[in-house]
């Protein structure tokens, strides 16, 4: 008996006992659907999170001063920044200062986070502005009273995203400055949030009293007008490419230590953004695989169901087996006939599970607002694993049918 004939008989048997076959497939369907959903959502979530971090600057190094160890002379200065700029592996470098105060307009007051940096800080935060522009090198050097504001803060304080040209007041330690908004950037999206949703939630929780946001201003303006120190505890370094990231970070750290002559004290902390990306990627992969493996237990239960129903089918078709053997069918013919039926049963269940799994993943992805990542390897996994289950749990019933003596089979009713 050829393969085509085995498939035809298998499909006929499944159609004849359709309800029983569907119930038998249920374990396979549920198992495959859950595994596919988890893997697909996991891949999409991983790509989204890792991509988001990469957009924030995967070739960035952060060097921070450990305040518990460092003295005042260990903090990073403008001359340190110039020395780091001269390194061959460094593309951009920006010191950073940050302060928390209050932001206000004529009608709104809220919490404000002010970050000061030079014109290269844009590569560390969120890239391009959605409205307006970032401050230029000339504006940064002059310490102009200009800023880039987040869309969430723009919505809360001005009721619109495009607030370029408006002024916002920032108060820190009793010093208030009026700053012109020249750009609006979606910092919330860069950190995985939604600016409009964030603004609505802030308003719903109690009005302008808990409004808040972040603004980015030129470093010299932050240190002069706001009264921040001209010694920095944080510096961001952008390498020319990811392959030079470690080299750039170590070279910059050594340059700072040499200038401050503090090799004997561990005053600085070096953070490699690419390391975080790799670590995050690994953690998400392990978590996804673990959950998928737990869900795959239902596939074993489904396989046991397939084996059980195949044994029942063999009992019902004993005379058929006896007639085939009496007419000259070999043991291998009977074996492959029932093995084919088992595999087809599992493949159909796996295909249905794949469709349900992808549909479920699409629904979850739309709710979570992450990309849907259906990979060819996922499809191959679903069909391949279903076939594997059919073979493993179909071998015993098929062998039992194949080894049945023809005379004994013909005697049964």
C-alpha positions in Angstrom: 0.0 0.0 0.0 1.5 3.4 -1.0 1.6 6.6 1.0 -1.3 8.2 -1.0 -3.6 5.3 -0.2 -2.6 5.4 3.5 -3.5 9.1 3.6 -6.8 8.5 1.9 -7.8 5.8 4.4 -6.6 8.0 7.3 -8.7 10.9 6.2 -11.7 8.7 5.6 -11.4 7.2 9.1 -11.2 10.7 10.7 -14.2 11.9 8.7 -16.2 8.8 9.7 -15.6 9.5 13.4 -15.4 13.3 13.2 -16.5 14.3 16.7 -14.3 11.7 18.3 -11.3 12.8 16.2 -11.9 16.5 17.1 -12.0 15.7 20.8 -8.8 13.6 20.4 -7.1 16.6 18.7 -8.2 19.0 21.5 -5.1 18.3 23.6 -2.8 18.9 20.6 -4.7 22.0 19.6 -4.5 23.6 23.0 -0.9 22.6 23.5 0.2 24.0 20.1 -1.9 27.1 20.4 -0.5 28.0 23.8 3.2 27.3 22.8 2.8 29.3 19.5 1.1 32.2 21.3 3.8 32.4 24.0 6.7 32.2 21.5 5.2 34.7 19.1 4.3 37.2 21.8 7.7 36.6 23.4 9.6 37.2 20.2 7.5 40.4 19.5 8.0 41.7 23.0 11.7 41.0 23.0 12.2 42.7 19.6 10.2 45.7 20.7 12.0 46.2 24.0 15.5 45.5 22.6 14.7 47.7 19.6 13.5 50.5 21.9 16.7 50.4 23.9 18.8 50.3 20.7 17.0 53.5 19.5 18.0 55.1 22.8 21.6 54.4 22.0 23.0 50.9 22.0 26.4 52.3 21.4 26.3 54.4 24.5 28.5 54.2 27.6 27.6 55.9 30.9 30.3 56.7 33.4 29.0 57.8 36.8 30.7 59.0 39.9 30.2 56.9 43.0 29.3 59.6 45.6 30.0 57.2 48.5 33.7 57.0 47.6 34.5 60.1 45.6 35.7 63.4 46.9 34.8 66.8 45.3 38.0 66.7 43.2 37.0 63.3 41.6 33.9 64.8 39.9 34.1 65.1 36.1 35.0 68.6 34.7 34.7 70.3 31.3 38.4 69.6 30.7 37.7 65.9 31.2 35.0 66.1 28.6 37.5 67.7 26.1 40.0 65.0 26.8 37.4 62.3 26.2 36.4 63.9 22.9 39.9 63.5 21.6 39.7 59.7 21.8 39.6 58.0 18.4 36.8 55.5 19.3 34.5 58.2 20.7 32.0 59.9 18.4 30.0 62.0 20.8 30.3 62.8 24.5 27.9 64.7 26.8 28.0 65.4 30.5 24.7 65.4 32.2 23.1 67.1 35.2 19.7 66.5 36.6 17.5 68.3 39.0 13.9 68.0 40.3 11.8 71.0 40.9 8.5 72.4 39.7 7.2 73.3 36.2 4.4 75.8 35.6 2.5 77.8 33.1 -0.2 80.4 33.8 -2.8 77.7 34.5 -0.8 74.6 35.4 1.7 73.6 38.1 3.4 70.3 38.4 6.6 68.3 39.2 9.4 68.9 36.8 12.6 67.0 36.0 15.3 69.1 34.3 18.2 67.4 32.5 21.1 69.4 31.2 23.4 68.2 28.4 25.1 69.5 25.3 23.9 69.1 21.8 24.9 65.4 21.7 22.5 64.5 24.5 19.8 63.9 21.8 21.6 60.7 20.9 21.3 59.4 24.5 17.6 60.4 25.1 15.2 59.8 22.3 16.5 60.9 18.9 14.6 63.3 16.7 11.9 65.7 17.8 8.4 65.1 16.7 7.9 68.9 16.6 10.5 71.6 16.3 14.2 70.8 16.9 16.9 70.2 19.4 19.1 73.0 20.5 22.3 73.6 18.4 25.9 73.6 19.4 25.9 77.4 19.3 22.8 77.5 21.7 24.4 75.0 24.0 27.7 76.9 24.1 25.9 80.2 24.8 23.7 78.6 27.5 20.5 79.8 25.9 17.2 79.6 27.8 15.7 77.0 25.4 14.4 73.5 26.0 13.0 70.3 24.5 10.0 69.0 26.3 8.3 65.6 26.4 5.0 65.2 24.6 3.4 64.0 27.8 4.3 67.2 29.6 3.2 69.2 26.5 -0.3 67.7 26.7 -0.6 68.2 30.5 0.6 71.8 30.5 -0.6 73.1 27.2 -3.3 70.7 26.1 -1.5 69.9 22.8 1.6 68.2 21.6 2.9 70.9 19.4 3.8 73.7 21.9 6.9 74.9 20.1 7.3 78.7 20.8 5.5 78.5 24.1 7.3 79.3 27.4 7.4 77.2 30.6 8.7 78.1 34.0 11.0 75.9 36.0 11.8 76.4 39.6 14.6 74.8 41.5 15.9 75.8 45.0 13.8 79.0 44.8 15.3 80.1 41.4 12.7 80.4 38.7 13.5 80.7 35.0 11.3 81.1 32.0 12.4 78.7 29.2 11.3 78.8 25.6 10.2 75.5 24.1 11.9 74.9 20.7 11.3 71.2 20.4 8.9 68.4 21.5 10.2 64.8 21.7 8.4 61.6 22.6 10.5 60.5 25.6 7.6 58.4 26.9 7.6 56.2 23.9 11.4 55.8 24.1 10.9 54.3 27.6 8.0 52.1 26.5 5.1 54.4 27.4 2.4 56.3 25.6 2.4 60.0 26.0 -1.3 60.6 25.5 -2.3 57.8 27.9 0.2 59.0 30.4 -1.2 62.6 30.3 -4.8 61.3 30.7 -3.9 59.2 33.6 -2.1 62.0 35.4 -5.1 64.3 34.9 -7.6 61.6 36.0 -5.6 61.0 39.2 -6.1 64.5 40.5 -5.6 67.3 38.1 -2.7 69.7 37.7 -1.3 69.1 41.2 0.3 65.9 40.0 1.2 67.0 36.5 4.8 66.6 35.6 7.3 66.0 32.9 10.9 66.2 31.8 12.7 69.0 29.9 16.1 68.9 28.3 18.1 72.2 28.4 21.6 73.2 27.4 24.2 72.2 30.0 25.6 75.7 30.5 22.1 77.1 31.1 21.4 74.4 33.7 24.6 75.1 35.6 24.4 78.9 35.4 20.7 80.0 35.5 19.4 77.1 37.6 22.4 77.1 39.9 23.6 73.5 39.3 27.3 72.6 39.8 29.8 72.8 36.9 31.2 69.5 38.1 29.4 66.5 36.8 28.6 63.1 38.3 27.5 61.6 34.9 28.9 61.5 31.4 27.5 59.8 28.4 29.8 58.5 25.6 28.7 57.5 22.2 31.1 55.2 20.4 31.5 55.3 16.7 30.2 51.8 16.4 29.2 49.0 18.7 32.3 47.0 18.1 34.3 49.9 19.7 32.0 50.3 22.6 34.1 48.6 25.2 37.3 50.2 23.9 35.7 53.7 24.1 34.4 53.1 27.6 37.6 51.8 29.0 39.7 54.5 27.3 37.4 57.3 28.6 37.5 55.8 32.1 41.3 55.6 32.1 41.5 59.1 30.7 39.4 60.4 33.6 41.3 58.4 36.2 44.7 59.7 34.8 43.5 63.3 34.9 42.3 63.0 38.5 45.1 60.6 39.6 42.7 58.4 41.6 43.6 54.9 40.2 43.9 53.7 43.8 40.2 54.4 44.5 37.2 52.9 42.7 35.4 56.2 42.2 33.6 55.6 38.9 30.9 53.2 37.6 30.9 52.2 33.9 27.6 51.1 32.4 27.6 49.5 29.0 24.2 49.9 27.3 24.9 47.0 24.9 25.6 44.7 27.8 22.1 45.5 29.2 20.6 44.8 25.7 22.3 41.3 25.6 21.3 40.6 29.1 17.8 41.6 28.6 17.6 39.6 25.4 18.9 36.5 27.2 16.5 36.9 30.1 13.4 37.3 27.9 14.5 34.3 25.8 14.9 32.1 28.8 11.6 33.2 30.3 9.8 32.6 27.0 11.3 29.2 26.6 10.4 28.2 30.1 6.8 29.3 29.8 6.6 27.6 26.4 8.0 24.4 27.9 5.5 24.4 30.7 2.7 24.9 28.2 4.1 22.0 26.1 3.1 19.6 28.8 -0.4 19.7 27.4 1.0 18.3 24.2 2.1 15.2 26.0 -1.4 14.8 27.4 -2.7 15.3 23.9 -0.3 12.6 22.6 -1.6 10.2 25.2 -5.2 10.9 24.0 -4.1 10.1 20.4 -2.6 6.8 21.5 -5.7 5.9 23.4 -8.0 6.7 20.5 -5.8 4.8 18.1 -6.0 1.7 20.3 -9.8 2.0 20.3 -9.7 2.4 16.5 -7.6 -0.7 16.1 -10.0 -2.7 18.3 -13.0 -1.6 16.2 -11.2 -2.4 12.9 -9.8 -5.8 13.9 -11.6 -7.6 11.1 -10.4 -5.1 8.6 -6.8 -5.8 9.7 -7.4 -9.6 9.4 -8.9 -9.3 5.9 -5.9 -7.1 4.7 -3.4 -9.6 6.1 -5.3 -12.5 4.6 -5.1 -10.8 1.2 -1.4 -10.4 1.5 -0.8 -7.2 3.3 2.6 -7.2 5.0 3.2 -6.3 8.6 5.0 -3.0 7.5 1.9 -2.1 5.4 -0.4 -2.3 8.5 2.2 -0.5 10.6 2.5 2.5 8.3 -1.3 2.6 7.7 -2.1 3.3 11.3 1.0 5.3 11.9 0.0 7.6 9.0 -3.5 8.0 10.6 -1.9 9.0 13.9 0.4 11.5 12.3 -2.4 13.1 10.1 -4.5 13.4 13.2 -1.8 15.3 15.0 -0.9 17.4 12.0 -4.5 18.6 11.6 -4.6 19.4 15.3 -1.3 21.2 15.1 -2.5 23.3 12.1 -5.6 24.3 13.9 -3.5 25.1 17.0 -1.1 27.1 14.9 -4.0 29.3 13.5 -5.5 29.7 17.0 -2.1 30.5 18.5 -1.3 33.1 15.9 -4.7 34.7 16.2 -4.3 34.8 20.0 -0.9 36.3 19.7 -2.2 38.9 17.2 -4.9 39.9 19.7 -2.4 40.2 22.6 0.1 42.1 20.4 -2.6 44.6 19.5 -3.6 45.1 23.1 0.0 45.4 24.3 1.0 47.5 21.2 3.9 45.3 20.3 4.8 44.0 16.8 3.5 40.6 15.8 6.5 38.4 15.0 5.4 35.2 13.3 8.6 33.4 12.2 8.9 30.5 9.8 10.7 28.6 12.6 7.6 28.9 14.7 5.4 27.4 11.9 7.9 24.6 11.4 8.0 24.0 15.1 4.2 23.7 15.3 3.9 21.3 12.4 7.1 19.4 13.2 6.2 18.9 16.9 2.7 17.7 16.0 4.2 15.2 13.6 6.6 14.0 16.2 3.8 13.5 18.7 1.9 11.5 16.1 4.9 9.3 15.5 5.8 8.8 19.1 2.4 8.1 20.4 1.2 6.2 17.3 4.0 3.7 17.2 2.7 1.4 19.9 -0.9 1.2 18.5 0.4 0.7 15.0 2.8 -2.1 16.0 0.0 -3.8 18.0 -2.2 -3.7 14.8 0.7 -4.9 12.6 1.6 -7.9 14.8 -2.0 -9.1 15.1 -2.3 -12.7 13.7 -4.7 -12.8 10.7 -6.7 -15.9 12.0 -7.3 -14.3 15.4 -8.3 -11.0 13.7 -10.8 -12.8 11.4 -12.4 -14.6 14.3 -13.4 -11.4 16.1 -16.8 -9.9 15.5 
